[in-house]
Every structure is written in C-alpha cells, then in structure tokens.
C-alpha cells in the first residue's frame, strides 16, 4: 500500500524535526516547510493527504496558508497554536482548519489526532460510496459523493471535518446529540475531552449555513433543525 504523505509546516526547527520524526515512526512520508510561501509550494508539489500547520510563520502566517491550500484542494488541517485563545481558534476554523493543538503538546497526542483525522476521511469516503449519494433534509442538500453542501440552493464551502459533522447531524435530524457522542462518532475521541472543538465547529457551520441550522440544548449538546 502506498504510504500516506503529510506536510509539516513549522518554522521552529526543533519542533518541526520532532514532529516529522514521530510521524515517520508512525509510517508516514513527511515533508517539512518552514514559511508561508514554502508551505503553499510544498503542498502543491507534494500533494499531501494532511497538513500539520503552525499559525505563526515567516512570509505569511498559517491562516493565510490554510486559506490558500483549502482553496486549491481541501485536505484535513491540524493547526498548531501558541495560545489557547478562542478567537484564534475560530479564525483558524473559519479558513479551513479541522482540528487544533495548543503548544506545548505531546507528540503522542499529535499522532493520535493525525490518525483520527485520516480515519474520518477514509470513513466518510466509504460512506459516500456505500450510502445514499444525496441527503435532502428540508432546504439542506448534501452530496456525499462530491462532498458538496447547499442550503436554499446556495453552496457553502466546508472543511472535511465540518462536512463530516454536518452529515452526522443530517443522518439524525432533530435528534439531540451530546458533545461527548459527537467527539466519539465524528472525531474518534473516546475520552470525551475536547468539547470546545465541537463547539467551534458548530459555530463554523452556523456561520456558513445559517444560525438557525443547529439548535443548542444547554447542558446536553446539539440538534439539526432544518426548515422545510
């Protein structure tokens, strides 16, 4: 089987080499870029299946890198940030990041997040092949084969994780789904940690598809509410 390729974008040499070494030990082919322009060029030439991306970079920052690569070819992006700031996280999600880690982080946790992101992509591709090609719920249309979403006929650009989360909701309309269940089913995290990740992705879906799309059930979770 062809080895999967990952692009690591990090200007701190020690961190970049440590991350690359761990991912190579996990069986991945790893390329390294150390600035914004180099990251975009490495993405286009290497065609990685996933990008580990630092926010603070020379040239232009990781947010701009994320905008450019997602416009070119959507792939899962794991963003590395030095600050646990919700504004930074929401901006990262808005430009196409799928998950994030706050520095300092453990290499074990990073490897687990990478595997979970790739499993999610594989699972979604399998579901698209085996299931109904198009889901229609009220004014929402989800084309699983093409991974495209429209509401009221207007297409919205979603990241891979946003698409998977929306599809999970759409297969269970009006059912209240706890954050912990969403983390387990969509992210593949069994320990229930990281509920802010769910909240941030729900905010991103509301911003792109309408604030009324997903209902919050305080203290429990979320439910998809689509008007006819």
N, C-alpha and C positions, 0 to 999 in steps of 0.2 A: 504494500500500500504506500502511496506517495506520502512523504512526511509533510505535515502542515506547517506553513510558514507564518511567522509572527514578526511584526515590526515593532521594535522598542525605540521610543523617541524620548531621550533624556540627555540633558547637557552635562550633568554631573557624572564624570567617568566612572567613579566607583560604583554608583548606583546602577548605571547602565550595564556595566560588566557583571555585576552581581545578579541582576535580573536576567540577563541573557544566559548566564551560566546555569541558573536554576531552570529556566525554560528549556535549554538544550538537554539538561539532565532528564527532563520530562518527555523528551523525544521530539521536540520541535526544532525546525530550522529557524534561526533567528538572525535578523538584520538589525543594525543599530544606526540611528540617525541622531545628530546632536544639535540641530537647529531647525527652525521652521521650514525654510526653503528646502533643506536637505531631506526633511521628512516627507514633504509632498513629492519630491522627485523619487525617493526610495519607494514610496507607496505605488507610484505609477509604474516603476520599472520592475519591482519585485512582486507586486500583486499579492500581498499577504492576506490571510483569512481573518486576522485580528490585529489590532493595534493597541499597544500599551503606550500611553501618551501623557507626558508631563505637561502641566499647564504653563509653567514659566520657562520660556525658551528664548534664545537669541534669534534675531532675524524678524520673526513674528511669533506670537505666542501659540500655545497649544489649542486655544479656542479657534483661532483662525485656521490652524492646520486641520482641525476637526471639520470646520465648515467646508474647506476645500476638498478633503478626501471623501466626505459624505456626498457632496455634490457630484463627484466623479464616479464613485461606486460604493454604495452603502455596505459597511462592514461593522462588526462589533468593535467598540472602542472602550477600553478600560482606562479611565483618566486618573492620573496621579496628581494630588493637590497638596500643597504645604499647609493649607488652612482648612479647618473643618467649618467652613462658612457656608450657610445655606444659599446665599446669593450666588457665590461662585459655583456651587453645585447645580443650581437651577440654570445658570448660564451655560454650563457645560452640557447639561441635558438638552437644552434648547438648540444647541448647534450640532447635536448628534451623538453625544457620549451615551453609552449604555449602562455603565457602572463606574464607580469611583473608589479609590483608596486614599486615605489621608496619611501623609508621611508623619512619623516613621511607620512603616508597615512590615509585616513578616513576609518573607519570601514564600513560606508555606501558604499563607492566606492568598497572596497574589496568584500562585499557581492554581489554587482551588478556584479562584474567581475566573481565571482563564479557561479552565476545563469546563466550568459551569456555563460560561458564555458560548463556548463551541458546542456543548451538548444541546443547548437551547436552539442554536441554529440548525443542527442536524435533526432534532426532533420536529422543528417547525417544517423543515423541508420534507420530512417523511409524512407528516400530517397532510401537507398540501398535496402530495402525490396520492395518498390513500383516501382522503376525505372529500367532502363536497368542495368543489373548486371555488364557489362563490357563496358567501354568507350574506343574507339580506335580513336586516332587522330594522323595521321602520324605515327611516331615511338614511340608514347607515348601510354601506355596501363594502364588503371585504373580499377582495380577490386573493385567495390564498396561494394560488399558483404563481401569480405575478407579484404578490406581496404589495398590493396597492389598496388604498383606502379612499373612499369618497363619502362625503355626507352632503345631502341635498345636491348631489352631482358635482360637488367641488372636491378636487383631490387634495389630500394632505400628505406631506412628506413625513414619514415616521422612521425612526431608527429601528433596527432589528428588535430590540427589547420592547420598545413601545408597541410595535406591531404584534409581538407575541402576547403582551399583556392585554391589548385590546381584543385579540382573538380569543383569549382565555375568558374574558368577560362576555364576549359575544356568544360563546357556546353555553353560557349560563345566564341569560338575560334576566334582570330583576332579582337575581339571587345575591344575597349579601355574602361577600367573600371576606373572611378575616385576613388581615395583613399577613399573619403567620402562614396561612394556607397559600396565599399568593406567592410568598417567598419560597415555599417548598415546591409549588407546582410550576411556577414560571422561572424562578431563579435557580431552583435546585438546591436551596439552602435549607438544611434540616434543623438547624439550631434556633431558628426564629429571630436571629439578630438581623439588624439592618432594615428595620421598618421604615426609616427615613428614605431609603431607596425607593420603596413602594410609593410613599407619599410624593416624592419628587417626580416620579414617572406619571403618576395620576395627574399632577399639576400640568405636566407637559402635554398630556393627552387633552386635558380641558382647554389648554391654550390653543392647541392646533385644531380641535374638533368642536369646541363649544363648551362653555362652563356647565351647561345642563346635562352633559353626556353621562357623567358618573356621579352618583349620589353618595355622599358621606354618611355613614351610620356611626355616629360618635361612640367611641369606645369599642367598636367592633371591626369595621372595615369599610368596604365599598361595594356598590352595585351599579350595573349598567342600566341606565334609564334612557331609552330612545323613543322619541315621539313617532307616531305613525307617519 
